[in-house]
Protein backbone atom coordinates (compact mmCIF):
# COMPACT_ATOMS: atom_id res chain seq x y z
CA UNK A 1 0.00 0.00 0.00
CA UNK A 2 1.20 3.40 -0.85
CA UNK A 3 0.95 6.11 1.59
CA UNK A 4 -0.66 9.05 0.07
CA UNK A 5 0.95 12.21 0.90
CA UNK A 6 -1.49 14.89 1.36
CA UNK A 7 -0.03 18.18 0.58
CA UNK A 8 -1.70 20.99 2.22
CA UNK A 9 -0.87 24.12 0.46
CA UNK A 10 -1.31 27.02 2.67
CA UNK A 11 -2.25 29.85 0.46
CA UNK A 12 -1.16 33.09 1.88
CA UNK A 13 -3.69 35.39 0.41
CA UNK A 14 -2.82 38.92 1.09
CA UNK A 15 -5.99 40.84 1.43
CA UNK A 16 -5.52 44.55 1.60
CA UNK A 17 -7.39 46.13 4.45
CA UNK A 18 -10.54 47.23 2.72
CA UNK A 19 -10.32 50.87 2.01
CA UNK A 20 -13.26 53.06 2.74
CA UNK A 21 -13.66 53.82 -0.92
CA UNK A 22 -14.37 50.65 -2.76
CA UNK A 23 -14.47 46.90 -3.14
CA UNK A 24 -10.76 46.41 -2.61
CA UNK A 25 -8.06 46.32 -5.25
CA UNK A 26 -9.52 43.90 -7.77
CA UNK A 27 -12.59 45.86 -8.75
CA UNK A 28 -10.78 49.16 -8.63
CA UNK A 29 -8.38 47.71 -11.20
CA UNK A 30 -11.30 46.51 -13.27
CA UNK A 31 -12.93 49.93 -13.16
CA UNK A 32 -9.61 51.44 -14.21
CA UNK A 33 -9.46 49.12 -17.21
CA UNK A 34 -12.99 49.91 -18.29
CA UNK A 35 -12.36 53.63 -17.99
CA UNK A 36 -15.23 55.50 -19.56
CA UNK A 37 -16.62 52.33 -21.06
CA UNK A 38 -19.29 51.74 -18.48
CA UNK A 39 -22.12 49.92 -20.27
CA UNK A 40 -24.44 52.18 -18.29
CA UNK A 41 -23.92 54.76 -21.05
CA UNK A 42 -26.39 52.82 -23.19
CA UNK A 43 -28.88 52.76 -20.35
CA UNK A 44 -28.45 56.50 -19.81
CA UNK A 45 -29.42 57.09 -23.45
CA UNK A 46 -32.40 54.79 -23.09
CA UNK A 47 -33.45 56.62 -19.93
CA UNK A 48 -33.54 59.94 -21.75
CA UNK A 49 -35.62 58.33 -24.49
CA UNK A 50 -38.09 57.04 -21.88
CA UNK A 51 -38.27 60.51 -20.34
CA UNK A 52 -39.24 62.04 -23.70
CA UNK A 53 -41.52 59.22 -24.81
CA UNK A 54 -45.26 59.83 -24.79
CA UNK A 55 -46.70 57.00 -22.74
CA UNK A 56 -49.83 55.96 -20.88
CA UNK A 57 -53.50 56.69 -21.56
CA UNK A 58 -52.80 60.43 -21.60
CA UNK A 59 -49.96 60.00 -24.12
CA UNK A 60 -47.68 62.52 -22.52
CA UNK A 61 -43.98 62.44 -21.72
CA UNK A 62 -42.44 62.88 -18.28
CA UNK A 63 -40.99 66.23 -19.34
CA UNK A 64 -43.16 68.14 -16.87
CA UNK A 65 -42.40 65.78 -13.99
CA UNK A 66 -41.25 67.73 -10.93
CA UNK A 67 -38.33 65.94 -9.28
CA UNK A 68 -38.02 68.65 -6.65
CA UNK A 69 -36.33 71.47 -8.54
CA UNK A 70 -39.40 72.40 -10.57
CA UNK A 71 -41.27 70.77 -13.46
CA UNK A 72 -38.90 69.23 -15.97
CA UNK A 73 -35.69 70.17 -14.16
CA UNK A 74 -33.49 67.09 -14.18
CA UNK A 75 -29.99 68.52 -13.82
CA UNK A 76 -28.99 68.18 -10.17
CA UNK A 77 -32.36 66.72 -9.18
CA UNK A 78 -31.10 63.32 -8.08
CA UNK A 79 -28.62 64.79 -5.60
CA UNK A 80 -31.37 66.52 -3.58
CA UNK A 81 -33.46 63.37 -3.14
CA UNK A 82 -35.07 62.00 -1.06
CA UNK A 83 -37.02 65.12 -0.13
CA UNK A 84 -40.44 66.28 0.97
CA UNK A 85 -43.00 67.03 -1.75
CA UNK A 86 -45.86 69.29 -0.77
CA UNK A 87 -48.14 68.03 -3.57
CA UNK A 88 -48.19 64.49 -2.18
CA UNK A 89 -47.41 65.44 1.44
CA UNK A 90 -44.77 62.72 1.41
CA UNK A 91 -41.03 62.32 1.55
CA UNK A 92 -40.17 60.62 -1.72
CA UNK A 93 -37.16 59.01 -3.32
CA UNK A 94 -36.53 59.04 -7.05
CA UNK A 95 -38.45 55.85 -7.70
CA UNK A 96 -41.59 56.81 -5.79
CA UNK A 97 -41.50 60.22 -7.45
CA UNK A 98 -41.21 58.66 -10.92
CA UNK A 99 -44.13 56.36 -10.13
CA UNK A 100 -46.09 59.41 -8.97
CA UNK A 101 -45.38 61.21 -12.27
CA UNK A 102 -46.23 58.14 -14.36
CA UNK A 103 -49.57 57.81 -12.57
CA UNK A 104 -50.48 61.50 -12.32
CA UNK A 105 -49.07 62.84 -15.59
CA UNK A 106 -49.32 59.87 -17.89
CA UNK A 107 -52.41 58.34 -16.31
CA UNK A 108 -50.83 54.95 -15.95
CA UNK A 109 -52.09 52.21 -13.64
CA UNK A 110 -50.03 52.22 -10.41
CA UNK A 111 -50.18 48.44 -10.33
CA UNK A 112 -48.66 48.16 -13.82
CA UNK A 113 -45.94 50.63 -12.95
CA UNK A 114 -45.10 48.66 -9.81
CA UNK A 115 -45.38 45.26 -11.48
CA UNK A 116 -41.74 44.83 -12.45
CA UNK A 117 -39.63 47.79 -11.42
CA UNK A 118 -36.32 45.91 -11.47
CA UNK A 119 -34.77 43.60 -14.03
CA UNK A 120 -34.40 39.93 -13.49
CA UNK A 121 -30.96 38.54 -14.24
CA UNK A 122 -30.32 38.62 -17.97
CA UNK A 123 -32.93 41.27 -18.75
CA UNK A 124 -31.91 44.34 -20.70
CA UNK A 125 -33.24 46.75 -18.10
CA UNK A 126 -36.54 48.30 -17.06
CA UNK A 127 -37.98 51.76 -17.59
CA UNK A 128 -37.38 52.73 -13.94
CA UNK A 129 -33.76 51.56 -14.13
CA UNK A 130 -33.13 53.46 -17.34
CA UNK A 131 -34.75 56.63 -16.05
CA UNK A 132 -32.80 56.37 -12.78
CA UNK A 133 -29.52 55.94 -14.69
CA UNK A 134 -30.15 59.01 -16.83
CA UNK A 135 -31.48 61.18 -14.01
CA UNK A 136 -28.58 60.23 -11.70
CA UNK A 137 -26.12 60.95 -14.50
CA UNK A 138 -27.62 64.42 -14.74
CA UNK A 139 -26.45 64.99 -11.15
CA UNK A 140 -22.90 63.86 -11.80
CA UNK A 141 -20.52 65.97 -9.72
CA UNK A 142 -23.35 67.64 -7.80
CA UNK A 143 -22.97 67.44 -3.99
CA UNK A 144 -25.43 65.11 -2.28
CA UNK A 145 -27.92 67.31 -0.43
CA UNK A 146 -31.11 65.47 0.56
CA UNK A 147 -33.89 67.52 2.09
CA UNK A 148 -33.54 68.04 5.86
CA UNK A 149 -35.36 71.34 6.35
CA UNK A 150 -38.84 69.93 6.77
CA UNK A 151 -39.84 68.03 9.92
CA UNK A 152 -41.10 65.18 7.72
CA UNK A 153 -37.64 64.88 6.19
CA UNK A 154 -35.94 64.73 9.57
CA UNK A 155 -38.48 62.18 10.77
CA UNK A 156 -37.66 60.09 7.70
CA UNK A 157 -33.98 60.20 8.60
CA UNK A 158 -34.76 59.07 12.16
CA UNK A 159 -36.88 56.23 10.85
CA UNK A 160 -34.08 55.22 8.49
CA UNK A 161 -31.61 55.22 11.35
CA UNK A 162 -33.93 53.04 13.43
CA UNK A 163 -34.34 50.61 10.54
CA UNK A 164 -30.60 50.53 9.98
CA UNK A 165 -30.05 49.20 13.50
CA UNK A 166 -33.26 47.14 13.75
CA UNK A 167 -32.49 43.44 14.08
CA UNK A 168 -35.05 41.09 12.59
CA UNK A 169 -35.62 38.01 10.50
CA UNK A 170 -34.43 34.41 10.89
CA UNK A 171 -30.80 35.55 11.10
CA UNK A 172 -31.52 38.34 13.56
CA UNK A 173 -29.73 40.70 11.18
CA UNK A 174 -29.80 44.44 10.95
CA UNK A 175 -28.18 46.53 8.22
CA UNK A 176 -25.60 47.45 10.85
CA UNK A 177 -24.64 43.79 11.34
CA UNK A 178 -22.69 44.00 8.08
CA UNK A 179 -22.45 47.75 7.58
CA UNK A 180 -21.73 49.00 11.08
CA UNK A 181 -18.01 48.41 11.45
CA UNK A 182 -14.83 49.63 9.81
CA UNK A 183 -12.71 47.59 7.42
CA UNK A 184 -15.05 44.60 7.14
CA UNK A 185 -15.57 42.70 3.94
CA UNK A 186 -17.56 39.82 2.53
CA UNK A 187 -15.69 37.72 -0.01
CA UNK A 188 -13.67 40.37 -1.85
CA UNK A 189 -16.13 43.20 -1.44
CA UNK A 190 -15.58 45.83 1.17
CA UNK A 191 -18.53 46.33 3.48
CA UNK A 192 -18.67 50.02 4.09
CA UNK A 193 -19.49 51.34 7.52
CA UNK A 194 -22.55 53.19 6.31
CA UNK A 195 -23.05 55.05 9.57
CA UNK A 196 -19.84 56.92 8.74
CA UNK A 197 -19.69 59.78 6.24
CA UNK A 198 -16.79 58.55 4.07
CA UNK A 199 -18.20 55.08 3.53
CA UNK A 200 -21.78 56.24 3.10
CA UNK A 201 -20.55 58.82 0.59
CA UNK A 202 -18.66 56.36 -1.59
CA UNK A 203 -21.61 53.96 -1.51
CA UNK A 204 -24.43 56.44 -2.04
CA UNK A 205 -22.63 58.45 -4.73
CA UNK A 206 -22.04 55.39 -6.91
CA UNK A 207 -25.65 54.16 -7.16
CA UNK A 208 -27.42 53.62 -9.56
CA UNK A 209 -24.69 51.38 -10.94
CA UNK A 210 -24.09 48.92 -13.72
CA UNK A 211 -23.67 45.47 -12.17
CA UNK A 212 -21.27 43.54 -14.39
CA UNK A 213 -22.38 40.18 -12.98
CA UNK A 214 -26.00 40.93 -13.83
CA UNK A 215 -25.56 43.01 -16.97
CA UNK A 216 -28.04 45.69 -15.88
CA UNK A 217 -28.13 49.01 -14.12
CA UNK A 218 -29.35 48.65 -10.53
CA UNK A 219 -30.88 51.49 -8.56
CA UNK A 220 -30.42 52.52 -4.94
CA UNK A 221 -33.95 51.24 -4.28
CA UNK A 222 -32.97 47.86 -5.68
CA UNK A 223 -29.87 47.87 -3.47
CA UNK A 224 -32.08 48.37 -0.42
CA UNK A 225 -34.44 45.64 -1.53
CA UNK A 226 -31.60 43.20 -2.15
CA UNK A 227 -30.13 43.92 1.28
CA UNK A 228 -33.54 43.02 2.73
CA UNK A 229 -33.49 39.79 0.74
CA UNK A 230 -30.00 39.01 2.01
CA UNK A 231 -31.24 39.56 5.55
CA UNK A 232 -34.19 37.23 4.80
CA UNK A 233 -36.62 40.00 5.58
CA UNK A 234 -39.96 40.37 3.77
CA UNK A 235 -39.70 41.91 0.30
CA UNK A 236 -39.04 45.62 0.45
CA UNK A 237 -41.55 47.42 -1.76
CA UNK A 238 -40.13 50.00 -4.17
CA UNK A 239 -40.84 53.52 -2.95
CA UNK A 240 -42.23 52.31 0.39
CA UNK A 241 -41.67 54.30 3.56
CA UNK A 242 -39.02 51.82 4.71
CA UNK A 243 -37.16 52.04 1.40
CA UNK A 244 -37.27 55.84 1.35
CA UNK A 245 -36.25 56.03 5.02
CA UNK A 246 -33.16 53.89 4.49
CA UNK A 247 -32.16 55.89 1.43
CA UNK A 248 -32.68 59.11 3.39
CA UNK A 249 -30.45 57.78 6.18
CA UNK A 250 -27.68 56.96 3.70
CA UNK A 251 -28.09 60.17 1.72
CA UNK A 252 -27.84 62.35 4.82
CA UNK A 253 -24.79 60.41 6.04
CA UNK A 254 -23.29 60.92 2.57
CA UNK A 255 -24.30 64.59 2.28
CA UNK A 256 -21.72 66.93 0.78
CA UNK A 257 -19.94 64.33 -1.34
CA UNK A 258 -20.32 64.70 -5.12
CA UNK A 259 -22.50 62.21 -7.03
CA UNK A 260 -20.58 59.95 -9.42
CA UNK A 261 -23.32 57.62 -10.62
CA UNK A 262 -23.91 55.50 -12.60
CA UNK A 263 -21.07 53.53 -11.07
CA UNK A 264 -19.60 50.23 -12.14
CA UNK A 265 -19.90 47.30 -9.75
CA UNK A 266 -18.79 43.69 -9.75
CA UNK B 1 -32.44 47.79 -28.20
CA UNK B 2 -29.60 45.96 -29.79
CA UNK B 3 -27.60 47.49 -32.56
CA UNK B 4 -25.66 50.19 -30.77
CA UNK B 5 -21.88 50.19 -30.55
CA UNK B 6 -19.88 52.80 -28.68
CA UNK B 7 -16.44 53.06 -30.18
CA UNK B 8 -13.29 54.99 -29.45
CA UNK B 9 -10.04 54.90 -31.39
CA UNK B 10 -6.79 56.48 -30.30
CA UNK B 11 -3.46 56.67 -32.01
CA UNK B 12 -0.63 55.29 -29.87
CA UNK B 13 2.70 55.41 -31.64
CA UNK B 14 2.55 53.24 -34.74
CA UNK B 15 -0.63 51.55 -33.53
CA UNK B 16 -4.25 52.55 -33.26
CA UNK B 17 -6.01 51.36 -30.13
CA UNK B 18 -9.72 50.66 -30.60
CA UNK B 19 -12.22 50.12 -27.81
CA UNK B 20 -15.78 49.14 -28.55
CA UNK B 21 -18.73 48.57 -26.25
CA UNK B 22 -21.74 46.79 -27.71
CA UNK B 23 -25.33 46.72 -26.55
CA UNK B 24 -26.42 43.10 -26.85
CA UNK B 25 -28.22 40.56 -24.60
CA UNK B 26 -25.88 37.67 -25.59
CA UNK B 27 -28.40 35.01 -24.59
CA UNK B 28 -26.78 31.58 -24.52
CA UNK B 29 -29.94 29.60 -25.20
CA UNK B 30 -29.31 27.60 -22.04
CA UNK B 31 -31.30 29.75 -19.64
CA UNK B 32 -34.95 29.48 -18.71
CA UNK B 33 -37.31 32.32 -17.93
CA UNK B 34 -39.41 32.67 -14.77
CA UNK B 35 -42.07 30.36 -16.26
CA UNK B 36 -39.50 27.64 -16.99
CA UNK B 37 -39.54 28.18 -20.75
CA UNK B 38 -36.15 28.18 -22.47
CA UNK B 39 -34.96 31.62 -23.57
CA UNK B 40 -33.92 31.36 -27.24
CA UNK B 41 -30.27 31.83 -28.03
CA UNK B 42 -29.39 35.31 -29.21
CA UNK B 43 -25.72 36.10 -29.51
CA UNK B 44 -23.21 37.81 -31.75
CA UNK B 45 -21.54 35.43 -34.19
CA UNK B 46 -19.21 37.66 -36.17
CA UNK B 47 -17.45 40.90 -35.41
CA UNK B 48 -15.45 42.99 -37.84
CA UNK B 49 -13.25 45.99 -37.21
CA UNK B 50 -12.46 48.23 -40.17
CA UNK B 51 -10.00 51.01 -40.82
CA UNK B 52 -11.68 52.88 -43.63
CA UNK B 53 -12.79 50.07 -45.92
CA UNK B 54 -10.04 47.69 -44.89
CA UNK B 55 -10.89 44.91 -42.43
CA UNK B 56 -8.23 45.01 -39.72
CA UNK B 57 -9.85 42.65 -37.23
CA UNK B 58 -12.38 39.90 -37.60
CA UNK B 59 -13.65 37.56 -34.92
CA UNK B 60 -16.08 34.71 -34.54
CA UNK B 61 -17.99 34.86 -31.30
CA UNK B 62 -20.30 32.53 -29.48
CA UNK B 63 -22.52 32.24 -26.45
CA UNK B 64 -19.61 32.45 -24.00
CA UNK B 65 -19.15 36.18 -24.50
CA UNK B 66 -20.80 38.37 -21.87
CA UNK B 67 -23.85 40.56 -22.15
CA UNK B 68 -23.03 44.08 -23.42
CA UNK B 69 -19.59 42.94 -24.62
CA UNK B 70 -16.51 45.12 -24.44
CA UNK B 71 -13.94 44.62 -27.18
CA UNK B 72 -10.47 46.10 -27.39
CA UNK B 73 -7.98 45.61 -30.19
CA UNK B 74 -5.20 47.49 -31.94
CA UNK B 75 -3.89 47.57 -35.44
CA UNK B 76 -0.81 48.95 -37.12
CA UNK B 77 -1.25 52.18 -38.95
CA UNK B 78 -4.05 54.67 -38.92
CA UNK B 79 -3.82 58.44 -38.83
CA UNK B 80 -5.70 60.99 -36.79
CA UNK B 81 -9.03 61.68 -38.44
CA UNK B 82 -9.26 58.30 -40.20
CA UNK B 83 -12.53 56.49 -39.85
CA UNK B 84 -12.63 53.30 -37.78
CA UNK B 85 -15.75 51.17 -37.52
CA UNK B 86 -16.87 48.03 -35.73
CA UNK B 87 -19.85 45.97 -36.78
CA UNK B 88 -21.40 42.69 -35.77
CA UNK B 89 -23.95 40.19 -37.00
CA UNK B 90 -25.77 37.88 -34.60
CA UNK B 91 -27.39 34.48 -34.91
CA UNK B 92 -30.74 36.08 -35.74
CA UNK B 93 -29.17 38.01 -38.59
CA UNK B 94 -29.48 41.31 -36.73
CA UNK B 95 -26.62 43.72 -37.14
CA UNK B 96 -25.08 46.51 -35.18
CA UNK B 97 -22.40 49.02 -35.95
CA UNK B 98 -20.61 52.09 -34.76
CA UNK B 99 -17.87 54.27 -36.11
CA UNK B 100 -15.57 57.03 -35.00
CA UNK B 101 -12.57 59.03 -36.11
CA UNK B 102 -9.11 58.25 -34.76
CA UNK B 103 -8.00 60.74 -32.12
Interface residues (C-beta under 8 A of the other chain):
Chain A: X34 X35 X36 X37 X39 X41 X42 X45 X46 X120 X122 X124 X212 X215
Chain B: X1 X4 X6 X8 X19 X21 X23 X25 X27 X31 X34 X39 X66 X67 X68 X70
